[in-house]
Amino acid sequence: MTEHHETIKQAVDAASVATVVGTLMNALPAIAAVFSIVWSVIRIYETKTVQDWIQNAKCK
């Protein structure tokens, strides 16, 4: 993955955190929190650790 893609991902991650904080402070609607949670789950799913777990589960 290129450096540009990583920069974009980091920016969206920061926006996700800001969305969660804003939602907790009742500054943003709940739908923003849902999008933030979905983004976070996708990012966690993409990690090497989770992908290794999935691969190991498929092999069994």
JOFEN-V617996 format. One record per residue. NEAR is the number of other C-alpha atoms within 12 Angstrom. D_LAST is the distance of its C-alpha to the last C-alpha in whole Angstrom. Layout:
NEAR	D_LAST
NEAR	D_LAST
This chain:
8	30
8	34
9	36
10	37
11	34
13	33
13	37
14	36
20	33
17	34
14	37
20	35
24	34
17	37
22	38
26	35
21	36
20	40
27	39
27	37
20	40
19	43
22	41
15	41
13	45
14	45
15	46
18	44
17	43
18	39
16	38
23	38
25	36
17	33
22	33
27	33
23	30
17	28
24	29
24	28
16	24
18	24
21	25
15	22
16	20
16	21
14	21
12	19
13	17
16	16
16	15
14	13
15	11
15	10
12	9
11	7
10	5
9	6
8	4
7	0
